Amino acid sequence: MTYPIRIAGDQVVLREFAPEDVDDVLAIIGDDKVTSWLSFDSRSRAEAVAMVDGAVARAQEKPRTEYYLAVTPKGEEDRVVGFARIAFAGARAGKLGYAIAAQEWGRGYATDAARCLTSYAFVELGLHRVSAAIGPSNLASIALVERLGFQKEGVLRDHVHTNGSWRDSVLYSVLENEWRP
């Protein structure tokens, strides 16, 4: 696949991260309101720098093992409001993850980003299966993947350790022949 990647949706553009995105990224991963739903605790500025630097470096690896992309509002590609990621996990399989800044919730950015990246995974990357592991109390994210046609597979017990305790994850997936973008 070519570098850099740019995927345009109805409301968002997914693009590669750049070093100048650190402040926007910190506003997301440094916010307890956001990270309470994620698989990691809130992070510092140094950790935000490391995250962006790592994403930039991994994007240029060959072969590429993940697509970790900045979510930007359409027409405002210099403003990062979230991130979306497909990481390869097994034979023609990928794990989907996403997060949006709390002040941007409710605008459809996560749905559009997840739809775009899942389509990209099937059409451009040739994946057969995309899965998402979601905290059981994250009803908005569960509704999002269900709207996109993901099916519930089960519960991963004590799947992640975050915010000082173990948390289950509900596993969802969609297969290439089920995908209807």
N, C-alpha and C positions, 0 to 999 in steps of 0.2 A: 504494500500500500504506500501511497505517496505521503510525504511529510511536507508541510503541515496539513492536518486534517481540519476541514471546516464543514459542518453539517448545519444546514438551515432548516428550521422548522417553521411552524405557523407563528409562534410567539418568541422563540429563542434561536440563537445561533450557538452551536457548540464549536469551540475552537481550542487549539492547543494553549496551554498555560505559558505565560511569559513572566520574567522576573518582576516586572512592574505590577503584577497582580497581587503581590504579597499583602498589602493593606486590605484589599477586598476579601482575600482569603481569610485573613486573621479575623475580620468581622464575622465570618461564618463559623470557623472552627474554634474561635475563642469565645463563642457565645454559648453559655450553658443551656439556653432555651433550645438551641439547635442540636447540640451534642447530646442532650438527654435522649434523643431518638437514634443516635448513631452508635457505632461499635467502639467508640473511643471517647475519652474524657476531653474536656476543653483543652486547647493547646495554646502555648505561648507564641510570641512573635518569632523567636528562634525556631520553633517547631513549624510555624507557617512558612518561614524561609526554606527550611529543609524539605517541607512537603512540595512546595513549588519547584525548587531546584531538582528534586527527585523526579517529579512528573516531567519536567523539561528533558532531563537526561534519559529517562526510560522511553520517552516518545521517539527518541532517535536510535534506539537499539534495534538491531536486526538479528534475529526476528523480534518483532514487537510482541510483548506478552500482555500488554494492557493498553486500553484507550482511556486515559484519565483526562477529561476535557472540562474546560471552563464553560459554564452556562452564562450567557450574556443575553440581555433583552435585545430583540431584533432592532437594529438601527442604533444600538448603543454598545457595540462590540468591545469598547474599552472599559466597560463597567461589568465586573464579575458579580453575579448574584447567586452563584451556586457552582456545583460541580456534578458531573455524571461520569460513571466509570463502568467499563466492561473489562473484566480481568479473565483471561483464559483459565479454564478449570477443567481439565480432562479432554477427552477426545471430542472435538468440535463443540465444546461447551464453554459457556461464559457466565460469570457472576455479575449481575447488575447492581449498582449502588448509585445513590444520588443524595444531594442535600441542597437546600435553598436557604438563603438568609431569612431570618424570622420576619423581618419587615417586608419581605416580598411574598410571604405565604398567601395563598388564596388567589393568585393571579394566573394559575395554570402553567407556570414555568416548569415545575417538576414533571407534570404529565407530559408536556411537549418534549422535554429533554429525554425522559424515559422512552417515549414513543420513537423519537428520532434515533436514539442510540440502539434500541432493540432492533429497529428496521435495518440499521447499518450493520449490526451483528449478523443478521440473517442474509441480507442481500450482498453486502460487500465483503464480509469476512467469512461467509460460508458456514456459519455455526448451525448446529442442529438443535441446540437447547440453550436457553437463557434462564437462569434462576435468580431469585431475589430472596434474601433472608431478612425478615422484618420483625421488630419487637412486637409482641402481641398487643401491647396497648397503643401502638401507633396506627390508629384507625384510619387516619387520612392516607397514609402510605399503603395500607392494605386495600382501601377503596381504590386507590390509584392503579395498582397492579391488576386488581380484579376488573376494572374498567378496560384495561388494555388486553384482557383475555388470559392472563396468567391463572393457573389452577393451583389451588392449595394442595400441597403434598403431605404436610405433617408438621410436627414441632421438633425442633432441635433443642433438647434440654440443656440448660446451662451453657448456651452456645457462646456467649461473650461475657467478659468481665468489664463492666463499665460503671462509673459513678459509685464505686465501692462495693458492688455486689454482682453476682452472676445473674444473667438474664437469658431467658429462652428466646428463640427466634422461630417465627412461623416461616416455613419454606414454601415458596411459590415458584412455578416454572411455566414456561410456554415453549412449545416445540415449533420448528420451522413450518411444518404443515398446518399448524393451528393459527399461526400469526396472521392477523388481519389488520394492517396498519390503518 
